[in-house]
């Protein structure tokens, strides 16, 4: 049975955040209960912290997003929005329901500041930041001074976790939007217009926050499943440093290696079976998974998060594909794979999990479900091969791994190849070959030092991490997302692909936010 931190939640913070008023980014979420009533016990602090954790995977207080946390164009949760933003414009995913789901902009790299997914993702991120700020205002040393010593120590851990979650949300905002409004618990509550921070300033803030909480986060061996441990913060720092040159103009390859080594030194090991990392019992994979968003068909029922990733990848028209084979009640056919992704895999690579019967690899028609292979990477099956839940009623039981050891290995290897210090090419090669030995079942897929180039690592990241919400960021880091140096089917809205304006390397601040806050503006949009 999963131990889920936020399974006791949904009681104190029934929230509403409008998407047309920037003031709400700094307000307490609307509640019928005051903070004086809520922050009276360590259990209540944990429950409110749980609400912050759950904000990544559900959209409201009731099943499937009912009693919504905030007004929204689409009504979907943070993770569904984030998946679309990170995957649907890349060489990995092509979307089926372009008009009905308003996905043409993301699919063809042609969005603007009125795009509904651009707006919903933005406000989901800042809703989570607002929850973190509210919690931290009530978790100061002064506020908790009346608790006994043991409870104070526990709340200090909770406070560090809230700062980690805020840093994670700010990292997503930085990566997606670059120059963004900045607000913390130190800013006044009410009518307040947050200043615009540059990507350099946000980078420095995230870096300093994650370093500052190191002593207060629990080590992985003392941390309850579903909570963020020290190593989760190290992994986020590694990812921040991996992309530092994009965000600030200055590379931090050595810093990336430093924090990858901190994670590796904590004793994580690779799960022997790649597929078990993405099934309904993947909460057991704490040997490799460093931090995940727990998803549960009883407590966190959502039509987004991993329910969307699993059901969305299964056809609803195929005569041969059986939804039950993936532990689900029905397929949704939201997306398929662009042909460039399966082309990256050797036939013996066990990570290439594609349903091909009745499907073409080349996508001649975007809206036709028979064009494009279907992903079989994610399932709602238990280790015993049984459906973990009724997806029509409760969604899936599969958690989303935010950070795992395989990504750490690949980040370290790329940083070494790009000139970072603190590791060696031989060590990096060993890490890559460990991943390939798992994928091939033997050493037949191993590479040599001469093959370990930056471009090889980009392809290996696609093979290892596809549909894990890193592809857009990776392509931008390699200057391949908008340029003609790498084209894929329907990039830029044409079948053979074409370059697009470099402004599409990041998303615009939504027009509603620009109207509400004169401190903000978009460059190039």
N, C-alpha and C positions, 0 to 999 in steps of 0.2 A: 504494500500500500504506500502510495506516495506521501511523503511528509511535505506538505505545501504550506509555507508560511502564511499565505493569505487566505487559507480556506476558512478562517474564522471571521472574515471581514464583512464588508458591505453594510456596516451598521452606522458608523458615525458620519461619513462624509457623502451625503447625497448631493452631488455637485452639478453646477451649471455654469458653463463658460461660453459667453457669446463669441461668435467669430467676427464681430464687427467693431469691437471696442478694445483697444490695446490696454486700457486701464485694467482690464480683467487679468492681464498677464501678471499683475502684481497683487491681486486681491486674494484674500482668503476665498477658497471655494465656498459657495453659498451653502449654509447648513442651517438646520432647525435647532441644532445643539451648539452651544458656544464652546470655545476652547477651554473655558474654565470648567465646563462640565466634562470635557473629554479627557484632558491631560491630567488625570487624577491617580493613575496607577500605571505600573510598568506594563501590565497586560494591554491597557488602552493605547499606550505608546506603540506597542508591537502591532496592534490592530491597525492603527493609522499608517504605520510603516508598510504594513501589508497592502493597504490601498495604493500606495505608491508603486510597489512591485507589480500589482495587478493592472495598473494603468497601461502597461505595455501590451496587454493581451485581451482586454475586454473593453467594451465601449459604454457600459452603463451598469446600473445596480441590479438589473434583472437579467434573466436568461436571454442570451442572444443579443444583448445590448439594450434591452428595455430599460425604462427610466434612465435615459441617456445622461452621461456625465456632462456633455456639452452639445451645443447645436452643431450640425455638420451637414455638408453637402451630400455625403455618401452614407453616413451613419456607421461606418466601419471603424475598427479599432486601430491603434497605433501600428501593430505589426502588419496588418494587411496594407495599410498605407505605405509603410516603409518598404515592404517587399516589392510593391509596384514601382516605387521610386528607384529602387536599387537594381531591379532585374528586368523590368519590362521594356526598357529602351536599349538593352544590351544584346549581345550575340547569343544570349541564353534563352530568352523568353519572347514569344510573340503572343499577343493577346487576341482572344476570339471576339468578344462582345464589344467592339470598338465604340459603336454609337450608343448602345444602351448603357454601358458603364463609363462613357465619356473617357475612353482610354486612347484616343487617336494621338493626342499630344505626347503622352509618355512613350507610346509605341514607335512613333515616327520622329522623335526628338524635335518637336515643334510646339511645345507648350508656351504659354505666356503667363502673365501675372494674374489672370482670371481662371486658370486651370483649377478644377475642383479638387484634384488629388494633391496638387501643389499646396493649396490652401489647407486642406484637411490634415495633411501631414504636419504642416507648420503649426497649426493650432493644437494638434495632439501633443507635439513635442512640448509646447509651452504650457499646456495643461499639466503635464507631468512635472515640469519645472515649478509651476505654481504650487503643486502639492508638496514638493520638496521644501520650498521656501516656507510654506505655512508650518510644516512639521518642525523645521529648524528654528523658527521664531519661538516655538514653545519647548525647545529642547536645550536651551542655554544652561550653563552652569547654575545661574541664578534661579531659573525655573524649576530645576530638579533638585535644588539644595535640600528640600524638605523630605526627600526619599531616603531610605536607609542606604548604607554604603554599597551593598550588593546591587540594589535596584539602580542606583546612580551609575554603577559600572556597566550595567546592561544597557541603559539608555545611551551611554556614551558610544557603545558599539552601534546601536540603532542610528545614532546621529551620524556616525561615519558612513554607514550604509546609505543613508539619505543623501549625503554629499556625493557618494559614488554614483548613485542613480541620477542625480542632477548632472554630474559630470558626463555621464553616458548620454543623457538627453542633449546636453550642450554639444557633445561631440557629434551627434547626429545632425544637429542644427548647423554646426560649422561645416561639416562635410557636404551637406545638401545645399545650404544657402550662403555660406561664407560670411558675409558682413551682416550682423544680426543684432536685434535689441538684447540688452543685457540687464538682468534684474536678479537680485538675491534677497535673502531674508533681512539684509541691512537696509533695504530701501523702504520708503514709507508705503503704508497700505492705503489704497484709495486712488484718488485722481493723480496719477503719476505717469509721466511719459518716459519710458526707459530710453537711455541713450543708445546710439548706434555704436557697436564695437566692431572694429576691423577683425578680419580673420587672425591677424597676428595677436591681437589682444585676447581673443577667445582662446586661441591656442595656449597662450601663457597662463590664462586663468585655469583651464582644464589641467594643464601640467602641474601647476602649483597646488590645486585642490587634491589631486590624486596623491601627490607626494606628502601633503600635510596629514592625510588620514591614515598613513601607513601603520602607525603605532596603535590605532584604535580599531582597525579591522581585524577580525579573527583570522587565524591561519586556517587553511583548508581542512585540516584534521579536527578542528574545533568548531567548524561552521555547519549549521543545520542546512540540509538540502534546500535549495531555492534562495538562500541568502548569499550575498556577495562577500567573498573572502578576500584576503590580501592579494591572492594571485589573480583574482578578477581585475583588480585595479592595475596590477602589473601588465596584464594582457591588454587592457585599454590603453595604458601608456605606450606599450609597444606598437599598437595600431596607430596611435596618434603620431609617434615618431616615424613610423613607416611612411606616412603621408605628409610629413612636415614640410617637405620642399614644395608641395602643392599649396599648402595653407600659408606658408610664411616666406617662401623663396629660399629657405636655408635647409639643407639636408641634415638629418639627425640619425644617420645609419648606425653609428656606434651606440647611441642611446637606445635605439631599437634593440640591438643585440644585448645590451645590458639587461633590459627588462625581460627579454625572451629567456635569458639565462636564469633570471630569478624564478620564472615559472618552471623551467625545466628542473632546476635544483630542488624544487618542492616535491619531487618524486612522482610526477604524473607519468603514466605509461600509455602506449597506444592500445586501444581496444583491438582484439585480434580479428573481429568480424566487422567490417565496415558498415554493413547494413544494420547492425544492432544499434548504431549511433542515431538512427532515424526512425526507430519503431516506438511503439507505445510503452515499452519498458525501458526507454533510454534514460530514465532517471537513475537507473542502476549503473550507468557508465561513467561514474565519477573518477574512474582511473584516467580517462581522457578528457571528459567534458569539464571545463573549468568553471563555467557559469552558464546557466540556461534560464530561459523564461518558462517556468512550469505552466503546463496547460492541462486542465482537468475537466472531464465531461460532467462532473457534478458541481464543482465550485466555480469554474471559470468558463462557462459555456459561451462560445463565441462563434460567429460565422466568419471570423477572420483568423489571425494567428496561424497555427499549423492546420486547423480545419480547412482553411482556404488553400494552403500549400498542397495538402493531400487530396482533398476533393476536387480542387481546381485543376489538377493535373490528370484527372481520369475522365475519359470521354462519357458523354451522355447520349451518344448516337451509335457507338460501335456495336456491331453484332457479335464481336468475339471477346472484347475486353470485359472482364467480370469485376465489378466494384468490390465484391466480397473478397477477392484475392488481395485486396489492399486494406481489408478491415473496415470498409465503409459501406454505407447503405446505397449510395448513389453517387455518380460522377457529375461534375458541374461543367467540365470543358471550358474553363476560363482561359487556360493558356496551354500552348504547346512549346516545343523547343525549336529554335532556329537551327538550320542544318549545320552551321559552323560548329556548334557544340559537340554533337556526336562525331564529327570528323576529327576531333582532337584525341579520340580514344583508340588504342589498339584493341583488336578483337579479344585479347586475353585479359584486358584490364577489367577487373570485377567491379569497378566503380561506375562503369558505363551501363547504367540500368535504364533501358529504354524499351517502351512498347512500340513495336514497329508494324505489327500485322494490320493491313488495311491503311497504313499511313505512309505517305511519301516523306522523304527527308527534305526535299526542296519545297519551299513554300511558294506556290504560284498564286494562291489566293489567301489573303490573311484571314478572312472571315470564314473560310471553309475548314471545318474541323479535321478533315482527312489529310490536310497538308501539315506536316510537322510531326516528328516523333513525340511520344508522350513519356514523361518522366515516371520511373518506378522507384526513385530513390527513397521517398518518404512513404511510410505506411502507418496505419492505425492497428497494426497487428502486435500482439504480445510475443514474448519469446517462444511461447508454445504454439504460435501460428494462429491464434484466435483473435477475433475482433475484440478490441478493448472496450468499445462503447457503440451505442446506436448513434451514428453521426447525424441522422435526420432529427434526432431528439436532443442530443447533448454535445454534438461535435466530437472531436477526437481527444485522445489521452496522450498524445505525443508532444513532448517538450521541444522547445526551440533552442539548440545550442548556440549561445551568443559567442562564446570563446571555447576553443578546444585545442588540444596539444598539437594536432596536425597543422593548424594555422600558425602556431608559434614556431614550429619547425620551418615552415615555408617563409615566414617573416624573417627569421634569423638567416636563412640561406640567401634570400634576396639581398639583405643588408650586407652580408659578407661579400657577395658578388659585386655589389655596388661600392665597395671600398671601406665598409665599416670595420672597426677593430673590436677585439674582445672575443673572437672565435676564429676559426680557421676554415679554409676551403674543405679540408678533409672531414672536419666535423659536420659542416653543412651538407656535404655529399652523403655522409652516413645518414643524416636525418631524412634527406630526400629518398634515399634508397630504402629506408625503413618503411616509408609510406608506399613505395612501389612494390616492395615485397609483400606487404599486406594486400595490395590491389591485385597482384598477379599470382599470389600463392606460392611464389618461389623467387629466385633471383633472376629469372629470365628477363624481367623488365628493368633491371638495374641500369643506371647510366654511368658514364665515366666522367672524370673531372672536366675533360674538354667539352662535354655536352652540357655542363652546368652553366648555362648562360642566363642572363636576365630574361630573355624571351622564353627560354624553356621554362623558367619558374612561373612566368605569367600563365603559360599553358597548363602547367602542373597545378596551379591554383584553381584554374577552371575545372580540371578533372577532379580534384579533391573537394572543392568547396562550392560546386555549382548549386544554385538555389539556396544558398546560405547568406544572401544579402551582402556580398562583398564585390560583385563583379563590376558594377559601375565605378566604384572607387578604384579598383585595380586598373581598369582601362584608362581612367583619367590620369593616374599616376604614371602610366606608360605613354601618355599623350596619344592614345589611340581611340578615345571615345568619340571625339568630334572630327578628327582629321581624316585625310584620305589614306593614311598609312595602314589602316586596317578597315576593310569594309565588310559588312555582313548583310544578309537578306533584309531588305526593307529599312535599312538604316537611312534616315533622311527622307523616307516615304517613297523610295523607288526600289524595285525588286532586287536589282543588283547592288544596291547601296550607294551612298554618296556622302561626301563630307558635309558637315553642317557648321553653322557659325560657332565659334569657340565660346560664345556666351552660354551655350548649353552644357558646359562643364559644371555649371551649378544652376540652381533653381532661383527664380525671383521671389522676393518678399511679396506675399499676396496683395493685390490692389486694395482690399479692404483695410489691411494694416497700414499701408501707405497713407490712406485717407485719414486714419485715426491718429497717426503719430507722425508729425512733421519732421522728427529727427531721422526718419528712415528714408532711404531712396535706393533704387536699383541702378546699377551700372549696366549699360548696354541693352537693357530691356525698355 
